[in-house]
């Protein structure tokens, strides 16, 4: 049985397939594809016939951006409450 490394151990330019990308983001595969189609998630990379994946660094950047947006919103709400 092959041991699959956690995504933290993968290089930044690793290609992540849909099931693992969905786990990283915390959504279903179908929602991942809906976000991709809507342009709110990074574009996938075609790796072969019927095979697609995302660059780990782009998923990590997307997650970081969501956190920054949340923090900015929270900071803005805190200023308004004063």
HUHUMO-V328918 format. One record per residue. N is the residue number from 1. RES is the residue in one letter. SS is DSSP state (~ for helix, > for strand, _ for the rest). NEAR is the number of other ideal C-beta (glycine too) atoms within 12 Angstrom. D_CENTER is the distance of its C-alpha to the mean C-alpha in Angstrom with 2 decimals. Layout:
# HUHUMO-V328918
n = <N & N>
res = <RES & RES>
ss = <SS & SS>
near = <NEAR & NEAR>
d_center = <D_CENTER & D_CENTER>
This chain:
# HUHUMO-V328918
n = <1 & 2 & 3 & 4 & 5 & 6 & 7 & 8 & 9 & 10 & 11 & 12 & 13 & 14 & 15 & 16 & 17 & 18 & 19 & 20 & 21 & 22 & 23 & 24 & 25 & 26 & 27 & 28 & 29 & 30 & 31 & 32 & 33 & 34 & 35 & 36 & 37 & 38 & 39 & 40 & 41 & 42 & 43 & 44 & 45 & 46 & 47 & 48 & 49 & 50 & 51 & 52 & 53 & 54 & 55 & 56 & 57 & 58 & 59 & 60 & 61 & 62 & 63 & 64 & 65 & 66 & 67 & 68 & 69 & 70 & 71 & 72 & 73 & 74 & 75 & 76 & 77 & 78 & 79 & 80 & 81 & 82>
res = <X & X & X & X & X & X & X & X & X & X & X & X & X & X & X & X & X & X & X & X & X & X & X & X & X & X & X & X & X & X & X & X & X & X & X & X & X & X & X & X & X & X & X & X & X & X & X & X & X & X & X & X & X & X & X & X & X & X & X & X & X & X & X & X & X & X & X & X & X & X & X & X & X & X & X & X & X & X & X & X & X & X>
ss = <_ & _ & _ & _ & _ & _ & ~ & ~ & ~ & _ & _ & _ & _ & _ & > & > & > & ~ & ~ & ~ & ~ & ~ & ~ & ~ & ~ & _ & _ & _ & ~ & ~ & ~ & ~ & ~ & ~ & ~ & ~ & ~ & ~ & _ & _ & _ & _ & _ & _ & > & > & > & > & _ & _ & > & > & > & > & > & ~ & ~ & ~ & ~ & ~ & ~ & ~ & ~ & ~ & ~ & ~ & ~ & ~ & ~ & ~ & ~ & ~ & ~ & ~ & ~ & ~ & ~ & ~ & ~ & ~ & ~ & _>
near = <3 & 4 & 6 & 14 & 13 & 13 & 26 & 13 & 11 & 23 & 14 & 16 & 15 & 26 & 26 & 35 & 27 & 29 & 20 & 23 & 36 & 25 & 18 & 32 & 30 & 14 & 23 & 15 & 22 & 13 & 18 & 31 & 22 & 16 & 26 & 27 & 13 & 11 & 10 & 18 & 29 & 27 & 19 & 24 & 23 & 12 & 16 & 10 & 6 & 9 & 12 & 23 & 29 & 37 & 27 & 29 & 21 & 26 & 38 & 25 & 18 & 29 & 23 & 14 & 17 & 21 & 14 & 14 & 15 & 14 & 14 & 14 & 14 & 14 & 14 & 13 & 12 & 11 & 10 & 9 & 8 & 7>
d_center = <27.14 & 24.33 & 22.32 & 18.58 & 17.28 & 14.59 & 11.36 & 12.96 & 15.85 & 14.28 & 14.90 & 12.48 & 13.38 & 12.83 & 11.68 & 9.56 & 11.03 & 9.98 & 11.31 & 9.55 & 6.00 & 7.31 & 8.82 & 6.18 & 4.93 & 8.68 & 9.61 & 11.76 & 11.39 & 13.57 & 11.60 & 8.50 & 11.31 & 12.89 & 10.18 & 10.19 & 13.96 & 14.24 & 12.62 & 10.22 & 7.02 & 7.55 & 10.46 & 10.70 & 13.40 & 16.50 & 17.73 & 20.84 & 22.59 & 20.40 & 17.59 & 14.21 & 11.03 & 8.21 & 8.93 & 7.62 & 8.70 & 6.83 & 3.27 & 5.82 & 7.49 & 5.44 & 5.65 & 9.10 & 10.06 & 9.74 & 11.91 & 14.24 & 14.75 & 15.65 & 17.92 & 19.60 & 20.26 & 21.65 & 23.77 & 25.07 & 26.08 & 27.78 & 29.79 & 30.84 & 32.08 & 34.46>
